[in-house]
Amino acid sequence: MPKARETAVYTHGHHASVLRSHTWRTAANSAAYLIGALEPRMIILDVGCGPGTITADLAELVPDGHVTGVDRAPGVLERARATADARGLTNVDFAVADVHALDHPDDTFDVVHAHQVLQHVGDPVGALEEMMRVTRPGGIVAVRDADYAAMTWYPEVEGLDDWRDLYRRVARANGGEPDAGRRLLSWARAAGFRDITATSSTWTYATEAERTWWSELWAERTLAPAYAERAVGGGHATEEQLHAVSRAWREWGAQPDGWFAVLSGEILCRKPS
């Protein structure tokens, strides 16, 4: 029977503002919950690796092992390869893949990792089942996803509630689940895992530089063609409303007391031996 293929549309697209955000991510700020479980000889699959900054960090953390980064978008993998090459890594490779139909035999990897991926897929439980399939018995499936409904900020700038409401509607219309963080434990249980450690962690933006960086990312991302076309074309917003949201982000970024926290859920799932 043929495996299911991805049906959801990637809400963010690969605009420069999105890639700036993704290349900021490291194993330390995005996969700390996993680092303590890594061993030098491990074989790792990094699903939805994007521009490869976390992938490269994982490769450095398993110097006697190997990391394979996979993504659905061939173009972003060129960035990932450049990242690994610039760091002189020889224990990493990259390939195009769909998390619902991974091109690997059963029981291949010691760790299968996915960061901010399950919120964008059409069948997160099926994705976890596929990740478990390619994990060796006793190995780990590690997943971290944001939860948009749990994001919080100060001060209450008019327009940011509209941003969150709009983003959640667009993401769901695209087939994803923007409040994935709170659902990871239930999805893992539905996929058949029983040995699960569920945690959470945050990114916090509170300095002037952090506020400027974060607010500009979202001000640009809101107007980026991939997102704007889905928001306007899907009947979720007008162009004027998108521009109002973009302005709200810049207004928040200019606040000297501005503070923003992004909550992510995390799961470490052990495959039965």
Secondary structure as UniProt FT lines:
FT   TURN            13..14
FT   HELIX           16..24
FT   HELIX           27..30
FT   HELIX           32..35
FT   TURN            36..37
FT   TURN            40..41
FT   STRAND          43..47
FT   TURN            50..51
FT   HELIX           53..61
FT   TURN            63..64
FT   STRAND          66..71
FT   HELIX           74..86
FT   TURN            87..88
FT   STRAND          92..96
FT   TURN            99..100
FT   TURN            106..107
FT   STRAND          109..115
FT   HELIX           118..120
FT   HELIX           124..133
FT   STRAND          135..146
FT   HELIX           148..150
FT   STRAND          152..154
FT   TURN            158..159
FT   HELIX           160..173
FT   TURN            174..175
FT   TURN            178..179
FT   HELIX           181..183
FT   HELIX           184..190
FT   TURN            191..192
FT   STRAND          195..205
FT   HELIX           208..223
FT   HELIX           225..233
FT   TURN            234..235
FT   HELIX           239..253
FT   TURN            256..257
FT   STRAND          259..270
//
